[in-house]
Amino acid sequence: QDQFVESGGGLVQPGGSLTLSCATSTILAKYRNMAWYRQAPGNQRELVGTITVGGDKTYADFVKGRFTISRNIDQNTIYLQMNNLLPEDTAVYYCNRDQPRGFWGQGTQVTVSP
């Protein structure tokens, strides 16, 4: 069973920054394409961005230029660096495979508010 433990969320003012972490298994961290997703209240879960095993990255238009995905295979961790946060970035953030298999972690809450 896949394992995802997201952390690093919190309350931040607009324009602020946060770095989210996702601890996962060795197999996923080293050998699988991974992604970050988010779900705001009343909305469906949406893709934020992806990172391949080779390090190639893609981002949703609404975070381009503000968010950066990275991975540390030595620590089995996927990161999401978020800069210039906006109130509409408020959501629960999750990491998973780029093609999820149905299992999700608990996510980490990000709230952007004055």
C-alpha positions as CSV (number, residue, x, y, z in Angstrom):
1,Q,0.0,0.0,0.0
2,D,1.3,3.5,-0.9
3,Q,2.4,5.7,1.9
4,F,2.2,9.5,2.0
5,V,2.7,11.7,5.1
6,E,2.3,15.4,4.2
7,S,3.4,18.2,6.5
8,G,4.4,21.8,6.6
9,G,1.1,23.5,6.1
10,G,-0.2,26.4,8.2
11,L,-1.6,29.9,8.2
12,V,0.3,32.5,6.1
13,Q,-0.5,36.0,4.9
14,P,-1.0,36.7,1.2
15,G,2.4,37.1,-0.4
16,G,4.0,34.7,2.1
17,S,5.8,31.4,1.5
18,L,5.5,27.8,2.8
19,T,7.4,24.6,2.0
20,L,5.4,21.4,2.1
21,S,7.0,18.0,2.6
22,C,5.7,14.6,1.7
23,A,7.4,11.5,3.2
24,T,6.8,8.4,1.2
25,S,8.2,5.0,0.4
26,T,11.6,4.4,-1.1
27,I,10.0,2.9,-4.2
28,L,7.8,5.9,-4.9
29,A,10.4,8.5,-4.0
30,K,13.1,7.0,-6.3
31,Y,11.2,5.2,-9.1
32,R,7.8,6.8,-9.7
33,N,6.6,10.0,-11.1
34,M,5.0,12.0,-8.3
35,A,2.7,14.9,-8.0
36,W,1.1,17.4,-5.7
37,Y,-2.6,18.0,-5.6
38,R,-4.9,20.3,-3.6
39,Q,-8.6,20.4,-2.6
40,A,-10.3,23.5,-1.5
41,P,-13.6,23.4,0.4
42,G,-16.5,22.6,-2.0
43,N,-14.2,21.9,-4.9
44,Q,-12.8,18.8,-6.5
45,R,-9.2,17.8,-5.9
46,E,-7.0,19.3,-8.6
47,L,-3.5,18.7,-9.9
48,V,-0.9,21.3,-8.8
49,G,2.2,19.9,-10.5
50,T,4.2,16.8,-11.3
51,I,7.8,15.7,-11.1
52,T,9.2,12.8,-13.1
53,V,11.9,10.3,-12.0
54,G,14.2,12.2,-14.2
55,G,13.4,15.5,-12.6
56,D,11.2,17.0,-15.3
57,K,8.4,19.2,-13.9
58,T,5.0,20.4,-15.0
59,Y,2.7,22.9,-13.2
60,A,-0.9,24.0,-13.4
61,D,-1.2,27.4,-14.9
62,F,-2.5,28.8,-11.6
63,V,0.8,28.1,-9.8
64,K,3.3,28.6,-12.6
65,G,6.1,30.9,-11.5
66,R,5.1,30.7,-7.8
67,F,5.4,27.0,-6.8
68,T,8.3,24.6,-7.3
69,I,8.3,20.8,-6.9
70,S,11.4,18.9,-5.9
71,R,12.4,15.5,-4.6
72,N,15.1,14.2,-2.3
73,I,15.6,10.5,-3.0
74,D,18.0,10.1,-0.1
75,Q,15.3,11.3,2.3
76,N,12.4,9.7,0.4
77,T,10.7,13.1,0.4
78,I,8.8,15.2,-2.2
79,Y,8.7,18.9,-1.6
80,L,6.4,21.8,-2.7
81,Q,7.9,25.2,-2.3
82,M,5.2,27.8,-2.5
83,N,5.9,31.5,-2.9
84,N,3.7,34.6,-3.3
85,L,0.7,32.7,-1.9
86,L,-2.7,34.0,-2.7
87,P,-6.0,33.5,-0.7
88,E,-7.2,31.2,-3.5
89,D,-4.3,28.9,-2.7
90,T,-6.1,27.9,0.5
91,A,-6.7,24.2,0.4
92,V,-5.6,20.8,1.7
93,Y,-2.5,19.7,-0.1
94,Y,-1.7,16.1,-0.9
95,C,1.1,14.3,-2.6
96,N,0.6,11.1,-4.6
97,R,1.7,9.3,-7.8
98,D,1.1,11.2,-11.0
99,Q,-1.6,8.6,-11.6
100,P,-3.1,7.9,-8.1
101,R,-4.3,4.4,-7.3
102,G,-7.0,5.4,-4.9
103,F,-5.0,5.7,-1.6
104,W,-4.4,9.2,-0.2
105,G,-2.6,10.5,2.8
106,Q,-4.2,12.9,5.3
107,G,-2.9,16.0,3.5
108,T,-1.7,19.2,5.1
109,Q,-3.9,22.3,5.4
110,V,-2.7,25.6,3.9
111,T,-4.6,28.7,4.8
112,V,-3.7,32.1,3.2
113,S,-5.4,34.9,4.9
114,P,-4.5,38.4,6.2
